[in-house]
């Protein structure tokens, strides 16, 4: 959803979802190449009729410039995760090896933990998190998905 970068726009968009009983799985908001415009990437679930209704309602909101539906067509999507995993002398090397295989980055090193940054599609991120659960995930934060159409 491309919106004017103005006070209250996020509240109106989330109010539309909550007022109609739609759930937002993830929400990411940031500036675009134009400082007067922000991009909201909203991930929600529903059948085609429900998503069509959400798109129609979003298009009616003040300050909404464009709604792009990514159900069809080719797009690139990514998510960023910061994950703190517990390590000891034996597991540290294995966690570092898995991190390297996934092309993730270790961004903080502590005596009993490593903090890893991983970026990728949902499948890659989920597989990495599942592997790290074997070592003990101490903390985790996710950006939610962002996406861009290829054409």
C-alpha positions in Angstrom: 0.0 0.0 0.0 1.5 3.3 -1.0 0.3 6.1 1.2 1.0 9.8 1.8 3.5 10.2 4.6 1.2 12.0 7.0 0.1 11.7 10.6 -2.7 9.3 11.3 -2.5 7.2 8.1 -1.2 4.1 9.8 -4.0 4.4 12.4 -6.6 4.6 9.6 -5.2 1.5 7.8 -5.0 -0.6 10.9 -8.4 0.6 12.0 -9.9 -0.7 8.8 -8.5 -4.1 9.5 -9.6 -4.2 13.2 -13.0 -2.7 12.5 -13.9 -5.4 10.0 -12.3 -8.3 11.9 -9.4 -8.9 9.6 -6.1 -10.0 11.0 -2.7 -8.5 10.1 0.0 -11.2 10.1 2.8 -8.8 9.6 3.0 -5.0 8.9 6.1 -3.2 7.8 6.1 0.6 7.0 9.0 2.6 5.6 9.8 5.5 3.3 10.0 5.2 -0.5 12.3 7.0 -2.9 9.9 9.9 -2.5 10.0 11.3 1.0 6.3 12.3 0.8 5.2 8.7 0.2 5.5 5.6 2.5 5.1 2.0 1.6 3.2 -0.4 3.9 3.7 -4.1 3.3 0.8 -5.9 4.9 0.5 -9.6 5.1 -2.9 -11.0 5.8 -4.9 -14.2 5.2 -8.3 -14.8 3.7 -10.0 -16.3 0.8 -10.0 -14.4 -2.5 -13.3 -12.6 -1.7 -12.0 -11.4 1.6 -8.7 -10.1 0.2 -10.6 -8.4 -2.7 -12.8 -6.7 -0.1 -9.7 -5.5 1.8 -8.2 -4.1 -1.3 -11.4 -2.2 -2.2 -11.7 -0.8 1.3 -8.0 0.3 1.4 -8.5 2.1 -1.9 -11.3 4.1 -0.3 -9.2 5.4 2.5 -8.0 9.0 2.6 -4.2 9.3 1.9 -4.0 5.9 0.2 -2.3 6.4 -3.2 -2.1 2.9 -4.5 -2.8 -0.7 -3.4 -0.8 -3.5 -5.0 -2.1 -7.0 -4.6 0.8 -9.5 -4.7 -1.3 -12.7 -4.8 -0.5 -13.0 -8.5 2.5 -12.1 -10.5 6.2 -12.3 -9.8 7.7 -10.5 -6.9 10.8 -10.6 -4.6 10.2 -10.8 -0.9 12.5 -10.8 2.1 12.5 -10.7 5.8 15.2 -9.8 8.3 15.6 -11.6 11.6 17.8 -11.0 14.6 18.2 -14.1 16.7 20.2 -14.6 19.9 21.2 -18.2 20.4 22.8 -19.8 23.5 26.2 -21.3 23.0 28.9 -23.0 25.0 32.4 -24.1 24.0 31.1 -27.2 22.2 28.2 -25.6 20.3 29.8 -22.3 19.3 31.6 -23.7 16.2 28.5 -25.6 15.0 26.3 -22.5 15.3 28.9 -20.5 13.4 29.1 -23.2 10.7 25.3 -23.2 10.2 25.3 -19.4 10.1 27.8 -19.5 7.3 25.9 -22.1 5.3 22.8 -19.9 5.5 24.9 -16.8 4.5 23.8 -15.1 7.7 26.0 -12.8 9.8 27.1 -12.9 13.4 26.5 -9.3 14.6 27.3 -9.8 18.4 29.4 -12.2 20.3 29.0 -12.7 24.1 30.5 -15.5 26.3 27.3 -17.5 26.3 25.5 -16.3 23.2 25.8 -15.3 19.6 23.4 -12.8 17.9 22.8 -13.7 14.2 21.3 -11.6 11.5 19.6 -13.5 8.7 17.8 -12.1 5.6 15.9 -14.2 3.1 12.6 -15.5 2.0 10.2 -17.0 4.5 11.3 -20.6 3.9 15.0 -19.9 4.4 14.3 -17.9 7.6 12.0 -20.5 9.1 14.5 -23.3 8.4 17.3 -21.4 10.1 15.2 -20.6 13.1 14.2 -24.3 13.4 17.9 -25.4 13.3 18.8 -22.8 16.0 16.0 -24.1 18.3 18.3 -27.1 18.9 20.8 -24.8 20.6 18.3 -22.7 22.5 16.9 -19.5 21.1 17.2 -16.8 23.8 15.6 -13.9 21.9 14.2 -13.3 18.5 12.8 -10.3 16.5 11.5 -10.2 13.0 10.8 -7.4 10.6 8.0 -9.1 8.8 8.0 -9.5 5.1 8.7 -6.8 2.6 8.1 -7.2 -1.1 8.5 -5.6 -4.5 7.1 -6.7 -7.9 9.6 -7.8 -10.4 8.0 -5.8 -13.2 
